[in-house]
Amino acid sequence: MAIKPSPRFATLLLLFHALVALVVFLTGVSTAVKSVMFLLVLLSLSYYLARDILLLLPDSWCDVSLGQEGDATVTMRCGHGFTGRIANNTAVSPHFIVLRVGVEGRWPAPSRVIFPDAMSDGAFRELCVRLKYA
């Protein structure tokens, strides 16, 4: 199931980073500390926009395939991929999926948030159903 950029996720990401920047602005720390904190918020926003929204980084997830035995295969933008078990703490709702794939020898388990507008309607519904019963 191919994953494409999600405008809904981009909006939420921008909103939450703006909220954090506002909190930093309202704190009573020095201007130098505020500047460093703003820089960290901006770097975080840039990284997650590039990785999860624009799918520009080599480790951006471009395709997810689910197997019959509760395993998942993830293909990344660089062409490489990995296979692992769907973690028990994967969250599935009609509004979004937090997909966690447990890979042996790798901690923490890689995870991504997938919104309905990042896939075709049928693919998102199928992914939700298969994850609920995996």
Phi, psi and omega in degrees: 000116184288142177250133179238170180300143182246110177298326180295316178294321178298317179298314179295321179298314178297318180298313182292322177292324176295322178296318178295319178298322177296318178297319178298317180298323184278352179286162183263028180273170182293163181296324179296317179293319177300319180297317178296318180294319176299318179298317179295320177296318179294319177295319177298314179300315180298316181297310183289329173295316181291321184279311189260335183260304183275346179055046183265335185276154181301330181267016174289134180281124180250339183207140177231130177235133179256136177267179182282336187263020182081020178255159181225143175243125181248130175252130182260169183299326182289353180101340177278170178200184177209158178237139179200180178272145176290123184289152181295334182267024171290131181255130181234127174216167178293345185264330179193167176231134169254101185266119178244128181242114180280117179251131182298132179083008181230124178226137356284169180295133177299141181216154176215152175262131180237122178262159182302329182280001177270355180218167173291157184304313181296320181293319180294316178299316179298317179298317179300312182295315182293326178287325179295326184255011180277000000 
